Each structure stands twice: as structure tokens, then as C-alpha cells.
Amino acid sequence: MPPLDRFSSHADLYAQYRIDYPAELYTFLLSAVPHRQRAWDCATGNGQVAAVLATHFAQVDATDISQPQLDQAIQRPTISYRVSPAERTPFPNQHFDLITVAQALHWFDADAFHAEVRRVAKQGAVIAEWGYDVSRVNATIDLIFDHFYNGRVGPYWDPNRRHIEDHYARIPFPFAQVQQPSFVIRRAWTAERFLNYLRTWSSVQKYIREHGNDPVDLIAEELTSQWGSEEREVQFPVFFRMGVVE
């Protein structure tokens, strides 16, 4: 089965409006990694995680199946980007001290990816997988959002999306010393910024391809009216799991 690529067609939009992750997440993660020679950021997208890791590791290898995504990637001297599926990489055995995958595991053959992790990780290396659930703003805006998420574009989500909704509970994590803290992303956004974030969704892009119009436009007036002209805090709950490769 070929890898699922749902983001090449709007890589520029993704690079501008996709969210990043809180400092607390990286502090927790890095505290568990004593050796910082090499890290692999899998499904790096536009390199958000790789760029952070590059300030802590001598070398970061970052992979994605999408060349258009990598064309938008953050450039750092110690980051090497390459096109590669998660399940089959060109890396040598026992190569990495840390392996990360953010908001992407649900697109993989997880068993094959975890086998590849065991191959390329050094003994005692850390593997961390995480993602974020739907946003929350306030009761009124959340109602508009939920109707859009479940109703308007609900039929256009890939079945893989359900793994995000259950926080990867149905995807095995066959590693040792497992820890599962939770974090919260907090961002101050305008209504326009929030609407553009919605346009990065794979379901929205699929709707556009099938119907020829943007479903976000259908809620823009109502949501903007409720939002107002000021910035509001948008919260995204982050689920996270980390283990050690033995």
C-alpha cells in the first residue's frame, strides 16, 4: 500500500498556518535524552520539530513523503531533509539517539514504522509520538467549529483521523519505560488566522477538490461575527507518548 500524502497540494498554506508545539513538550522530551548526537524527525512536514531539535543535536535527519512540503521546510545547517516513507528509510542500523513523529503516526503503517524505529535506533534511544486534538475557544465558537468538523467536512476525513480522536489508543506502542504526559498548545489568534488554520485540514482540501468551493467560506461570516476583531486564545490539547528502544 503506497503512503498516504494529504498535504503536498497545499504545502504553502500548511507552512504558513499549521501550529507548532509548546516549549514544555520539548523540555520534557529532551530531559529524557542524555545523548544528543543524531535525531530523526519523521514526517517532518515543513520542519517545525526538526528546527527545534537542531538547537540541541549535532545532526538532525528529517524525512517526509512530500517534496512540496520539504520545499517549504525551515533551513538549518545541521538539518538534512530527504524524501522517504516512514516505514523504509535509507538510514543505517543503530543510528539515532532520538526519533520523533508529530501529528503524523495515523498516516503510517504503524507496525512497519515501529520495526524501522527498532532498526535505526541506538539501544536506549528515545522514541516520542504525539498529536493534538480539536481546538477549543469558547462555548459559542466551539459550537460552530464542532458542526463544521463533524457535519460539513465530517464525511471528508480519512478513516485514519479517528486515531487522533482516540489519542492513538488503538495503535500499539511496543517500547519500554512508557510515559504519557499531556500538554496544551495556547495561541492568541484572530478569526482570520483561525479560518486559515482550518484550510490546512486534509478534509477541507478534499471537499474543495470534490466541490470546487471552500467550505471554510460557509462559516467565515458567522464565526468572525462571534469572534470579533480581537485576538482570542485558542487551545489545542496535546497527547504524547514516549518510550525507550531496548
Steps between C-alpha positions, in 0.01 A plus 500: 500500500652837398547767770211742546591854396229750592706820522715550189228688316486779760853495643529880491180544700613232742834674557329832576215390724572164661565520873819425688551341843553639851841543659389278788472204264858538381630553853337174609620313192859618509535427870469132409770505231852503649684447170435756230707405201228414246123540486248391237183706459266281297222656289661835566266699274649848485756419769345658808621229738828448316587868542460476877698178521779660295580730793568196720648231270817488296303367201129471421372284216147595399287301259164537331325339205416844357761693304274809490490494880878474520531787251334716769716366784690710752867493411774447758865397436462183708172380346508259206163462324412213270195336348438163662206297627487444873508124465811467277786743542857516369650534847751251641430274795531636855540858384275730707479620860148641452215436257195727485176504306247778556138493378579238236510147644138440398604522133757219535506124507581526870631145540743544211606841629569363847707220348701764315540696825647194669741455209635855481494590870797454726442283803345723762383759247177690562195482273230767540168520317241770550207683352235756586126480526238751386526862608298670770427873521168560677156339508355703210795466264551136595140428393566648155827312481350164605222525244758573231736223614237227537238617253624709211839329450440192716444269199826621344735388777706190429420211738855549638378818669322288763840414647541868588161506667591204723855625562667200332343264751451232233856524363743279696810662648746211552772679694628511858470756779190655343395845617184681387485858624257749352561857387295790369581724206378854565500754220352851470332514159271724302198351328683523167795304636268232636311468170827460311605228741179313411602519135807287574278203588510205264119476518459861387736447208312185400170691514649771275619242247159334486277810504715777357433739788645562844280376788677736742334789315162359607575563869728801468238771552333337799825405668657843443190670642519291816877534525522878463801698386723414795728205550361210701685215669474174308589183688599166353538202738817305418526126560848358523672168552868432545698181549844346483625265229662199666 
